[in-house]
């Protein structure tokens, strides 16, 4: 069986981690890198074994290296340019970018259907984080109060995180109605209770030392339940990314959420 040729979008922390993961994985082959802010024409592989093409124009790079899959962990604005360029060329996409609009996801779904190829979008590719959301969904029917605290490095572009929002949405859907939420009689400082989605308060922490962490707290009469997941390194996302890269080759539609790929 031929190797799956993979292009990676971005040369930041996550882009480099993904490229290294693809290089190590049997059956996958790094084909090229798209980097908007570079004028170089190649990038050295993480293991020093050679170089692969690099380009800032998505269409031109994809035409040159002809990958099977494009993996993108950049930002919502750049993803909205890169993903259509890939799908138009029959290249499947695996997207870990958060903050994507509903309009973009609808366009992505329509493009997949029209092209007859797959795409995977997930707010979090850590298997443990997917299990955390699943456990929170199971618990949602037994508690009336819920709050989510997520913690990320200080340069994360969005807040709350896509994982936190997805968790709240899944919990409310599983519960079938909003959670109860209390507001103080007086806000000593504005927004002290955080953002609120259907009764679920969401709190964001941003500072050096964090990678990606989330705790779901549920409260009921005389008890609390806390469900927490910690990614202590970006390598925690790679098994999920590689799983999605293999699975997207079998799909002919948009799949949202890694849980759909691991049978939850």
C-alpha positions as CSV (number, residue, x, y, z in Angstrom):
1,X,0.0,0.0,0.0
2,X,1.3,3.4,-0.9
3,X,2.1,5.8,1.8
4,X,-0.3,8.7,2.6
5,X,1.4,11.9,1.5
6,X,0.9,14.7,4.1
7,X,1.3,18.4,3.8
8,X,1.4,20.5,7.0
9,X,0.2,24.1,7.3
10,X,2.4,26.3,9.6
11,X,5.9,26.1,11.1
12,X,5.0,27.2,14.6
13,X,5.0,25.0,17.7
14,X,2.2,22.8,16.6
15,X,3.2,22.7,13.0
16,X,6.7,21.4,13.9
17,X,5.2,18.9,16.3
18,X,2.8,17.6,13.6
19,X,5.6,17.4,11.0
20,X,7.7,15.3,13.4
21,X,4.8,13.0,14.2
22,X,4.1,12.4,10.5
23,X,7.8,11.7,9.9
24,X,7.9,9.1,12.6
25,X,4.6,7.3,11.6
26,X,4.9,4.2,9.4
27,X,2.7,4.6,6.3
28,X,2.8,8.4,6.3
29,X,5.1,10.6,4.3
30,X,5.7,14.4,4.8
31,X,5.3,16.0,1.4
32,X,5.5,19.8,2.0
33,X,4.8,22.7,4.3
34,X,2.7,25.8,3.8
35,X,4.0,28.9,5.7
36,X,2.4,32.3,5.0
37,X,5.3,34.2,6.6
38,X,8.3,32.6,4.9
39,X,10.0,33.3,1.6
40,X,12.1,30.1,1.8
41,X,11.5,27.3,-0.7
42,X,12.2,24.3,1.5
43,X,12.2,23.3,5.2
44,X,14.5,20.8,6.8
45,X,12.9,17.7,8.3
46,X,13.0,17.4,12.1
47,X,15.3,14.4,12.1
48,X,17.8,16.0,9.8
49,X,17.3,13.4,7.0
50,X,16.5,15.9,4.3
51,X,14.3,18.8,3.2
52,X,10.8,19.1,1.7
53,X,9.2,21.9,-0.3
54,X,7.9,25.0,1.5
55,X,5.7,27.7,0.1
56,X,3.5,30.6,1.1
57,X,0.9,30.2,-1.6
58,X,-1.4,27.3,-0.7
59,X,-2.5,26.4,-4.2
60,X,0.9,26.5,-5.7
61,X,2.4,24.4,-2.9
62,X,-0.4,21.8,-3.1
63,X,0.0,21.7,-6.9
64,X,3.7,21.1,-6.5
65,X,3.7,18.3,-3.9
66,X,0.3,16.7,-4.5
67,X,-0.5,15.5,-1.0
68,X,-3.3,13.2,0.0
69,X,-4.0,15.1,3.3
70,X,-3.4,18.6,4.6
71,X,-3.1,19.1,8.4
72,X,-3.8,22.6,9.6
73,X,-3.4,24.0,13.1
74,X,-3.0,27.7,12.3
75,X,-5.8,30.3,12.8
76,X,-9.4,30.7,11.6
77,X,-8.6,33.4,8.9
78,X,-5.7,31.4,7.3
79,X,-7.6,28.1,7.6
80,X,-10.5,29.7,5.6
81,X,-8.0,30.2,2.8
82,X,-6.1,27.0,3.0
83,X,-8.9,24.5,3.4
84,X,-10.8,25.5,0.2
85,X,-7.6,25.4,-1.8
86,X,-7.0,21.8,-0.6
87,X,-10.5,20.5,-1.2
88,X,-10.6,22.1,-4.7
89,X,-7.6,19.9,-5.5
90,X,-9.1,16.7,-4.0
91,X,-6.9,17.0,-0.9
92,X,-8.5,15.9,2.3
93,X,-8.1,18.1,5.4
94,X,-7.5,17.5,9.1
95,X,-8.1,20.8,11.0
96,X,-7.3,21.5,14.6
97,X,-7.8,25.3,14.3
98,X,-10.3,26.7,16.8
99,X,-12.6,29.7,16.5
100,X,-14.0,28.6,13.1
101,X,-17.3,30.2,12.1
102,X,-20.5,28.2,11.5
103,X,-20.5,29.7,7.9
104,X,-17.1,28.2,7.2
105,X,-18.1,24.8,8.6
106,X,-21.2,24.8,6.4
107,X,-19.1,25.7,3.3
108,X,-16.6,22.9,4.3
109,X,-19.4,20.4,4.6
110,X,-20.8,21.4,1.2
111,X,-17.4,21.2,-0.4
112,X,-16.8,17.7,1.0
113,X,-20.1,16.5,-0.3
114,X,-19.5,18.1,-3.8
115,X,-16.0,16.6,-4.0
116,X,-16.9,13.3,-2.4
117,X,-13.9,13.5,0.0
118,X,-13.5,13.7,3.7
119,X,-12.5,16.3,6.2
120,X,-12.0,16.1,10.0
121,X,-12.4,19.1,12.3
122,X,-11.8,18.8,16.0
123,X,-11.5,21.3,18.8
124,X,-9.0,19.0,20.6
125,X,-7.0,16.0,19.3
126,X,-5.9,14.7,22.7
127,X,-7.6,11.3,23.3
128,X,-7.9,12.1,27.0
129,X,-9.7,15.4,26.3
130,X,-12.2,13.6,24.1
131,X,-12.8,11.2,27.0
132,X,-13.2,14.1,29.4
133,X,-16.0,15.6,27.3
134,X,-17.6,12.2,27.0
135,X,-17.6,11.7,30.8
136,X,-18.9,15.3,31.3
137,X,-21.8,14.5,29.0
138,X,-22.6,11.3,31.0
139,X,-22.6,13.3,34.2
140,X,-24.7,16.2,33.0
141,X,-28.0,14.6,33.6
142,X,-27.3,14.1,37.3
143,X,-26.2,17.6,38.3
144,X,-27.9,21.0,38.1
145,X,-24.8,23.3,38.2
146,X,-21.7,23.2,36.0
147,X,-18.6,25.3,35.4
148,X,-15.6,24.9,33.1
149,X,-12.2,26.3,33.7
150,X,-9.6,26.0,30.9
151,X,-6.0,27.0,31.0
152,X,-3.7,27.7,28.1
153,X,-0.4,29.4,27.2
154,X,-0.5,33.2,27.1
155,X,-0.3,33.5,23.3
156,X,-3.5,31.5,22.6
157,X,-5.6,33.6,20.2
158,X,-9.1,32.8,21.5
159,X,-11.0,32.6,24.8
160,X,-12.8,30.5,25.8
161,X,-11.0,27.7,24.1
162,X,-12.8,25.7,21.4
163,X,-12.6,22.7,23.6
164,X,-14.4,24.5,26.5
165,X,-17.1,25.7,24.2
166,X,-17.6,22.3,22.7
167,X,-17.7,20.7,26.1
168,X,-20.4,23.1,27.3
169,X,-22.5,22.5,24.1
170,X,-22.2,18.8,24.4
171,X,-23.2,18.9,28.1
172,X,-26.2,21.0,27.5
173,X,-27.3,18.8,24.6
174,X,-26.9,15.7,26.7
175,X,-28.8,17.2,29.6
176,X,-31.6,18.5,27.3
177,X,-31.9,21.8,29.0
178,X,-29.7,24.6,30.4
179,X,-27.9,24.3,33.7
180,X,-28.8,26.5,36.6
181,X,-26.6,29.5,37.1
182,X,-26.3,32.0,39.9
183,X,-25.1,35.6,39.6
184,X,-23.9,37.6,42.5
185,X,-26.0,40.5,43.9
186,X,-23.0,42.7,43.1
187,X,-20.2,42.4,40.6
188,X,-17.2,43.8,42.5
189,X,-15.3,43.5,39.2
190,X,-17.1,43.1,35.9
191,X,-17.5,39.5,34.5
192,X,-16.2,37.9,37.7
193,X,-18.5,34.9,37.0
194,X,-17.0,34.4,33.5
195,X,-18.7,33.9,30.2
196,X,-21.9,31.8,30.3
197,X,-23.3,29.3,27.8
198,X,-26.8,27.9,28.7
199,X,-26.0,28.2,32.4
200,X,-22.5,26.8,32.2
201,X,-19.9,29.4,33.4
202,X,-16.6,29.3,31.4
203,X,-13.4,30.7,32.8
204,X,-10.1,31.1,30.9
205,X,-6.6,31.4,32.3
206,X,-3.7,32.5,30.1
207,X,-0.1,32.4,31.3
208,X,3.3,30.9,30.6
209,X,3.8,27.3,31.8
210,X,0.4,26.0,30.6
211,X,0.0,23.9,27.5
212,X,-3.7,22.8,27.4
213,X,-5.7,22.0,30.5
214,X,-9.4,21.8,31.4
215,X,-11.5,21.0,34.4
216,X,-15.2,20.5,34.4
217,X,-16.9,21.0,37.8
218,X,-20.4,19.8,38.4
219,X,-22.4,20.5,41.6
220,X,-25.4,19.0,43.3
221,X,-26.9,18.7,46.7
222,X,-24.1,17.9,49.1
223,X,-21.6,16.9,46.4
224,X,-19.3,18.0,43.6
225,X,-17.8,16.1,40.7
226,X,-14.6,17.3,39.0
227,X,-13.4,15.9,35.7
228,X,-10.0,17.1,34.5
229,X,-7.6,16.6,31.7
230,X,-4.0,17.9,31.3
231,X,-1.9,18.1,28.2
232,X,1.6,18.6,29.5
233,X,3.1,18.7,26.1
234,X,2.0,19.3,22.5
235,X,2.9,15.7,21.7
236,X,-0.3,14.7,23.5
237,X,-2.3,15.8,20.3
238,X,-0.2,13.7,17.9
239,X,-1.9,10.3,18.3
240,X,-5.3,11.8,17.6
241,X,-3.9,13.8,14.6
242,X,-2.4,10.6,13.1
243,X,-5.6,8.7,13.7
244,X,-7.6,11.4,12.0
245,X,-5.1,11.5,9.1
246,X,-5.7,7.8,8.4
247,X,-9.4,7.9,9.0
248,X,-10.0,10.9,6.7
249,X,-8.9,8.9,3.8
250,X,-11.9,6.6,4.3
251,X,-14.4,9.4,4.6
252,X,-16.6,11.2,2.0
253,X,-18.0,13.7,4.4
254,X,-17.2,16.3,7.0
255,X,-16.6,14.8,10.5
256,X,-16.7,17.2,13.4
257,X,-15.1,15.8,16.6
258,X,-12.5,13.1,17.3
259,X,-15.2,11.2,19.3
260,X,-16.8,10.1,16.0
261,X,-13.6,8.4,15.0
262,X,-13.0,6.5,18.2
263,X,-16.6,5.1,18.6
264,X,-17.9,7.4,21.4
